[in-house]
């Protein structure tokens, strides 16, 4: 035993026993013999064949399926890899590079991106969702407007009854007051005016002589157009009343006509109501002012045609109103004061 310069002790090599030397020599000789005779290659091929057969066996397949499918090994590994902070950091770094910016710019500038946008925009589901949102917005506006006009109707009638020292309604009614009817009528007349203006404009562009040309329209022609507009407008009103029991303005405000308690108005009743309207207007509008004094909120034309205008009590509340109702209910349950949301 000696000590080297580093201070470590050098130990002499350990001597092997005679039996170990004999076994080592025998193993080396057997290896050389197997290599010379090809036994080692045959053993390797046999082992390889055994492994292949084992992997092809149904038992191994069942074991692999049980590990991968039943125990969700692959899914768990993917979830663990995708939710790791290292993967998230790597993705963020890869997207925040100039190469990624150039790739996105080329993709968005290409025709494929434009085709994708057009297909998405033309999809029936997208169009249906947009239409539903638009109708929902119109319904919300209409119902909020209805609540406002209904409150004004109540206030005006209460004022008129106080002035005349007349008792008001004993209970809440579902019949529509004068102000709500007036708002619906103004909307219908505005729509009708736009349609007639467009129609007469197209007629003038096709037949200049129909509007008098450069000389202008004579008085008789203007009267003729006025009569034609009244006839067309009256026909439109009567058609809406007879077919669906409400005009577009009435539909927006969720009100409709009823005849003897039924929504089936019919053409005869609609025409009778149409011709009764001028009679209600002639005496300084007293036929319409009777709505303010009547306990059933009916004018002369309603009595003559046996009709009444009522609210759509069975109509489904709009999403905006349902949200307000749920908010008010939750705040009432907690004792909080609900915010101002329009007229009562």
C-alpha positions as CSV (number, residue, x, y, z in Angstrom):
1,X,0.0,0.0,0.0
2,X,1.4,3.5,-1.0
3,X,0.3,7.0,-0.8
4,X,0.2,9.1,-4.0
5,X,0.8,12.8,-4.3
6,X,-2.8,13.7,-3.7
7,X,-2.9,12.0,-0.4
8,X,-5.1,9.1,-1.5
9,X,-4.0,5.6,-0.6
10,X,-3.4,3.3,-3.5
11,X,-4.7,-0.2,-2.9
12,X,-3.2,-3.2,-4.7
13,X,-5.5,-4.9,-7.2
14,X,-7.7,-7.5,-5.7
15,X,-6.8,-11.0,-6.7
16,X,-9.6,-13.2,-8.1
17,X,-10.2,-16.6,-6.8
18,X,-9.4,-19.7,-8.9
19,X,-13.1,-20.6,-9.2
20,X,-13.9,-17.1,-10.6
21,X,-11.1,-17.3,-13.1
22,X,-12.4,-20.7,-14.2
23,X,-16.0,-19.4,-14.6
24,X,-14.9,-16.3,-16.5
25,X,-12.8,-18.3,-18.9
26,X,-15.7,-20.7,-19.4
27,X,-18.1,-17.9,-20.1
28,X,-15.7,-16.3,-22.6
29,X,-15.2,-19.6,-24.3
30,X,-19.0,-20.3,-24.4
31,X,-19.5,-16.8,-26.0
32,X,-16.8,-17.5,-28.6
33,X,-18.4,-20.9,-29.3
34,X,-21.9,-19.5,-29.6
35,X,-20.6,-16.8,-32.0
36,X,-18.8,-19.3,-34.1
37,X,-21.8,-21.7,-34.3
38,X,-24.5,-18.9,-34.6
39,X,-26.3,-19.9,-31.5
40,X,-26.3,-16.3,-30.1
41,X,-28.0,-15.0,-33.3
42,X,-30.6,-17.8,-33.0
43,X,-31.3,-16.8,-29.4
44,X,-31.7,-13.2,-30.3
45,X,-34.1,-14.0,-33.1
46,X,-36.0,-16.3,-30.9
47,X,-36.2,-13.6,-28.2
48,X,-37.3,-11.0,-30.8
49,X,-40.0,-13.3,-32.1
50,X,-41.2,-14.0,-28.6
51,X,-41.5,-10.3,-27.9
52,X,-43.4,-9.6,-31.2
53,X,-45.8,-12.4,-30.4
54,X,-46.3,-11.2,-26.9
55,X,-47.1,-7.7,-28.2
56,X,-49.5,-9.1,-30.7
57,X,-51.4,-11.2,-28.2
58,X,-54.9,-10.1,-27.2
59,X,-53.9,-9.9,-23.6
60,X,-51.3,-7.2,-24.3
61,X,-53.9,-5.3,-26.5
62,X,-56.4,-5.4,-23.7
63,X,-53.8,-4.2,-21.2
64,X,-52.8,-1.3,-23.5
65,X,-56.5,-0.4,-24.1
66,X,-57.2,-0.5,-20.4
67,X,-54.3,1.7,-19.6
68,X,-54.9,4.3,-22.4
69,X,-58.6,4.3,-22.7
70,X,-60.1,3.3,-19.4
71,X,-57.6,5.0,-17.2
72,X,-57.3,8.0,-19.6
73,X,-53.6,7.9,-19.5
74,X,-53.1,9.8,-22.8
75,X,-55.8,12.4,-21.9
76,X,-54.3,13.0,-18.5
77,X,-50.9,13.4,-19.9
78,X,-52.1,15.9,-22.5
79,X,-54.1,17.8,-19.9
80,X,-51.1,17.9,-17.6
81,X,-48.8,19.1,-20.5
82,X,-51.3,21.7,-21.7
83,X,-52.0,23.1,-18.3
84,X,-48.4,23.4,-17.3
85,X,-46.8,26.8,-16.9
86,X,-43.9,25.9,-19.1
87,X,-46.1,25.1,-22.0
88,X,-48.2,28.3,-21.6
89,X,-45.0,30.3,-21.4
90,X,-43.6,28.7,-24.5
91,X,-46.8,29.3,-26.5
92,X,-46.9,33.0,-25.4
93,X,-43.3,33.4,-26.4
94,X,-43.9,31.7,-29.8
95,X,-46.9,34.0,-30.5
96,X,-45.1,37.1,-29.4
97,X,-42.5,36.9,-32.2
98,X,-42.1,38.6,-35.6
99,X,-42.4,35.3,-37.4
100,X,-45.9,34.8,-35.8
101,X,-46.9,38.3,-36.8
102,X,-45.9,37.7,-40.4
103,X,-47.7,34.4,-40.5
104,X,-50.9,36.0,-39.1
105,X,-50.6,38.9,-41.5
106,X,-50.3,36.6,-44.5
107,X,-53.2,34.4,-43.4
108,X,-55.5,37.4,-42.8
109,X,-54.5,39.0,-46.1
110,X,-55.1,35.8,-48.1
111,X,-58.3,34.9,-49.9
112,X,-59.0,31.9,-47.6
113,X,-59.6,34.2,-44.7
114,X,-62.1,36.3,-46.7
115,X,-63.9,33.1,-47.8
116,X,-64.1,32.0,-44.2
117,X,-65.5,35.3,-43.0
118,X,-68.1,35.2,-45.8
119,X,-69.1,31.7,-45.0
120,X,-69.5,32.5,-41.3
121,X,-71.6,35.6,-42.1
122,X,-73.8,33.6,-44.5
123,X,-74.4,30.8,-42.0
124,X,-78.1,30.3,-41.1
125,X,-77.2,30.1,-37.4
126,X,-75.4,33.4,-37.5
127,X,-78.3,35.1,-39.4
128,X,-80.9,33.6,-37.0
129,X,-78.9,34.8,-34.0
130,X,-78.6,38.4,-35.4
131,X,-82.3,38.5,-36.3
132,X,-83.2,37.2,-32.9
133,X,-81.1,39.9,-31.2
134,X,-82.7,42.5,-33.4
135,X,-86.2,41.4,-32.7
136,X,-85.4,41.2,-29.0
137,X,-84.2,44.8,-29.0
138,X,-87.3,45.9,-30.8
139,X,-89.5,44.0,-28.3
140,X,-87.7,45.5,-25.4
141,X,-88.1,49.1,-26.8
142,X,-91.8,48.4,-27.5
143,X,-92.6,47.0,-24.1
144,X,-90.8,49.8,-22.3
145,X,-92.7,52.3,-24.5
146,X,-95.9,50.5,-23.6
147,X,-95.2,50.9,-19.9
148,X,-94.6,54.6,-20.3
149,X,-97.8,55.2,-22.4
150,X,-99.9,53.2,-20.0
151,X,-98.7,55.3,-17.1
152,X,-99.5,58.5,-19.1
153,X,-103.0,57.1,-19.9
154,X,-103.6,56.6,-16.2
155,X,-102.3,60.0,-15.2
156,X,-104.4,61.8,-17.9
157,X,-107.6,60.0,-17.1
158,X,-107.1,60.6,-13.4
159,X,-106.6,64.3,-14.1
160,X,-109.7,64.5,-16.3
161,X,-111.8,62.6,-13.7
162,X,-110.7,65.0,-11.0
163,X,-111.6,68.0,-13.1
164,X,-115.0,66.6,-13.9
165,X,-115.4,65.3,-10.3
166,X,-116.0,61.8,-11.8
167,X,-114.9,58.6,-10.2
168,X,-112.1,56.7,-11.9
169,X,-111.8,53.0,-12.7
170,X,-112.6,50.8,-9.8
171,X,-110.0,48.2,-10.7
172,X,-107.1,47.7,-13.0
173,X,-108.1,47.3,-16.6
174,X,-106.5,45.6,-19.6
175,X,-108.1,48.0,-22.1
176,X,-105.9,50.5,-23.8
177,X,-106.2,54.3,-23.2
178,X,-106.2,57.2,-25.7
179,X,-102.5,58.1,-25.5
180,X,-101.3,54.6,-26.2
181,X,-103.6,54.4,-29.2
182,X,-102.4,57.7,-30.4
183,X,-98.7,56.6,-30.3
184,X,-99.6,53.4,-32.2
185,X,-101.5,55.5,-34.8
186,X,-98.7,57.9,-35.3
187,X,-96.3,55.0,-35.9
188,X,-98.6,53.5,-38.4
189,X,-99.2,56.7,-40.3
190,X,-95.4,57.4,-40.4
191,X,-94.8,54.0,-41.9
192,X,-97.7,54.4,-44.3
193,X,-96.3,57.9,-45.3
194,X,-92.9,56.5,-46.1
195,X,-94.4,53.7,-48.2
196,X,-96.6,56.1,-50.1
197,X,-93.8,58.6,-50.7
198,X,-91.6,55.8,-52.1
199,X,-94.4,54.5,-54.3
200,X,-95.4,57.9,-55.7
201,X,-91.7,58.7,-56.2
202,X,-91.3,55.5,-58.3
203,X,-94.4,56.4,-60.2
204,X,-93.1,59.8,-61.0
205,X,-89.8,58.4,-62.2
206,X,-91.5,56.0,-64.5
207,X,-94.3,58.3,-65.7
208,X,-93.2,62.0,-65.4
209,X,-96.6,63.1,-66.7
210,X,-98.2,61.5,-63.6
211,X,-96.8,64.4,-61.5
212,X,-97.4,67.1,-64.1
213,X,-93.8,67.2,-65.4
214,X,-92.1,70.6,-65.3
215,X,-95.4,72.5,-65.0
216,X,-96.1,70.9,-61.7
217,X,-99.1,69.0,-60.4
218,X,-102.4,70.8,-60.8
219,X,-104.9,71.2,-58.0
220,X,-107.2,68.5,-59.3
221,X,-104.2,66.1,-59.6
222,X,-103.2,66.8,-56.0
223,X,-106.7,66.2,-54.8
224,X,-106.7,62.9,-56.8
225,X,-103.4,61.8,-55.1
226,X,-104.8,62.8,-51.7
227,X,-107.9,60.7,-52.3
228,X,-105.8,57.8,-53.5
229,X,-103.6,58.0,-50.5
230,X,-106.6,58.0,-48.2
231,X,-108.1,55.0,-50.0
232,X,-104.8,53.1,-49.9
233,X,-104.2,53.9,-46.2
234,X,-107.7,52.9,-45.2
235,X,-107.4,49.7,-47.1
236,X,-104.1,48.9,-45.3
237,X,-105.6,49.6,-41.9
238,X,-108.7,47.5,-42.6
239,X,-106.6,44.6,-44.0
240,X,-104.4,44.5,-40.9
241,X,-107.4,44.7,-38.6
242,X,-109.2,41.9,-40.5
243,X,-106.3,39.6,-40.9
244,X,-104.2,39.8,-37.6
245,X,-106.3,42.2,-35.5
246,X,-103.4,44.7,-35.1
247,X,-101.3,47.1,-37.1
248,X,-97.5,47.3,-37.0
249,X,-97.7,50.1,-34.4
250,X,-100.1,48.2,-32.3
251,X,-97.9,45.1,-32.5
252,X,-94.9,47.1,-31.3
253,X,-96.9,48.3,-28.3
254,X,-98.4,44.8,-27.6
255,X,-102.0,45.8,-28.1
256,X,-104.7,44.3,-30.4
257,X,-108.3,44.5,-31.3
258,X,-111.1,42.3,-30.0
259,X,-114.6,41.8,-31.4
260,X,-117.1,40.5,-28.9
261,X,-114.2,39.0,-26.8
262,X,-112.5,37.3,-29.8
263,X,-109.5,38.3,-31.8
264,X,-111.2,37.3,-35.0
265,X,-112.2,40.7,-36.4
266,X,-113.2,39.9,-39.9
267,X,-113.4,42.2,-42.9
268,X,-117.0,43.4,-42.2
269,X,-116.2,44.5,-38.7
270,X,-112.9,46.1,-39.9
271,X,-114.6,48.1,-42.5
272,X,-117.3,49.2,-40.1
273,X,-114.7,50.4,-37.7
274,X,-112.8,52.2,-40.5
275,X,-115.8,54.1,-41.6
276,X,-116.8,54.9,-38.0
277,X,-113.5,56.7,-37.4
278,X,-114.4,59.8,-39.4
279,X,-117.7,60.0,-37.5
280,X,-115.7,60.1,-34.2
281,X,-113.4,62.8,-35.6
282,X,-116.0,65.1,-37.1
283,X,-117.3,66.7,-33.8
284,X,-114.0,68.1,-32.8
285,X,-112.7,64.6,-31.9
286,X,-115.4,64.0,-29.2
287,X,-115.7,60.5,-30.3
288,X,-112.0,59.9,-29.3
289,X,-112.2,62.0,-26.2
290,X,-115.0,59.7,-25.0
291,X,-112.2,57.1,-24.4
292,X,-111.0,59.3,-21.5
293,X,-114.5,59.3,-19.9
294,X,-115.6,55.8,-20.6
295,X,-115.1,53.1,-17.9
296,X,-114.2,50.6,-20.7
297,X,-112.0,53.0,-22.6
298,X,-114.0,52.8,-25.8
299,X,-114.7,55.5,-28.3
300,X,-117.6,56.0,-30.6
301,X,-116.0,53.9,-33.4
302,X,-115.4,51.1,-30.9
303,X,-119.1,51.1,-29.9
304,X,-120.3,51.2,-33.5
305,X,-118.1,48.3,-34.5
306,X,-118.4,46.5,-31.2
307,X,-114.7,46.3,-30.8
308,X,-112.2,47.2,-28.0
309,X,-108.5,47.6,-27.9
310,X,-106.8,45.6,-25.2
311,X,-103.2,44.7,-24.1
312,X,-101.6,41.4,-25.1
313,X,-101.8,39.9,-21.7
314,X,-100.7,36.5,-22.9
315,X,-97.6,37.9,-24.8
316,X,-94.3,36.7,-23.5
317,X,-92.3,39.3,-21.7
318,X,-89.2,40.5,-23.4
319,X,-85.7,39.4,-22.1
320,X,-85.0,42.9,-20.8
321,X,-88.3,43.0,-18.8
322,X,-87.7,39.5,-17.4
323,X,-84.2,40.6,-16.2
324,X,-85.7,43.7,-14.6
325,X,-88.4,41.6,-12.9
326,X,-85.8,39.1,-11.6
327,X,-83.6,42.0,-10.3
328,X,-86.6,43.6,-8.5
329,X,-87.6,40.3,-7.0
330,X,-84.1,39.6,-5.7
331,X,-83.8,43.1,-4.2
332,X,-87.3,42.9,-2.6
333,X,-86.2,39.6,-1.0
334,X,-83.1,41.2,0.4
335,X,-84.9,44.4,1.5
336,X,-82.9,46.6,-0.9
337,X,-84.4,49.6,-2.7
338,X,-84.8,48.8,-6.4
339,X,-83.3,51.3,-8.8
340,X,-85.5,53.6,-10.9
341,X,-86.5,51.7,-14.1
342,X,-89.1,53.9,-15.7
343,X,-92.7,54.6,-15.0
344,X,-94.6,52.1,-12.7
